[in-house]
């Protein structure tokens, strides 16, 4: 993620499709794999936050919210 921008963490309720959440969880588990006990060691809530944050930065959310016509 772009760490050169001045950012803050905001806790918010975000509406997304169930399929989006399923994809994040499935892909996160696939990426880390199971440990020696067969357990996936990944915080999927953190992964959701990371994916949304990356999307907002890459897709210019800042420019989007600057548009007064969207309010």
C-alpha positions in Angstrom: 0.0 0.0 0.0 1.1 3.6 -0.7 2.6 4.7 2.6 3.7 8.1 1.2 0.2 9.5 1.7 -1.0 10.9 5.0 -3.6 8.4 6.2 -5.7 7.6 9.3 -7.7 4.6 10.3 -11.5 5.1 10.4 -13.7 2.4 11.8 -16.9 2.3 9.7 -19.6 -0.1 8.7 -19.2 -1.0 5.1 -21.9 -2.6 2.9 -20.5 -5.2 0.5 -21.8 -8.2 -1.3 -21.5 -11.6 0.5 -19.6 -12.8 -2.5 -17.0 -10.1 -2.0 -16.5 -11.2 1.6 -16.3 -14.8 0.6 -13.7 -14.1 -2.0 -11.5 -12.2 0.5 -11.7 -15.0 3.1 -11.1 -17.8 0.5 -8.2 -16.0 -1.1 -6.6 -15.0 2.3 -6.8 -18.7 3.4 -5.4 -19.9 0.2 -2.5 -17.4 0.4 -1.4 -18.4 3.9 -2.3 -22.1 3.9 -2.7 -24.3 6.9 -0.2 -24.5 9.7 1.1 -27.8 11.1 -2.2 -28.3 13.0 -4.3 -27.8 9.9 -5.5 -24.3 11.0 -5.5 -21.2 8.9 -3.6 -18.4 10.8 -5.0 -15.3 9.1 -7.1 -12.5 10.5 -9.7 -12.2 7.8 -11.2 -9.0 9.3 -7.8 -7.3 8.9 -7.6 -8.6 5.4 -11.0 -7.0 4.6 -9.7 -3.7 6.0 -6.5 -4.0 4.0 -8.4 -4.8 0.7 -10.8 -1.9 1.1 -8.0 0.5 2.0 -5.9 -0.6 -1.0 -8.9 -0.2 -3.3 -9.7 3.3 -2.0 -6.1 4.4 -2.5 -5.7 2.8 -5.9 -9.1 4.0 -7.3 -8.6 7.6 -6.1 -11.3 7.8 -3.4 -9.8 11.2 -2.5 -10.7 12.6 -6.0 -14.1 11.0 -5.8 -15.0 12.7 -2.5 -13.8 16.0 -3.7 -16.7 16.0 -6.3 -19.4 18.1 -4.6 -22.0 16.8 -7.1 -21.8 13.4 -5.5 -23.3 14.6 -2.2 
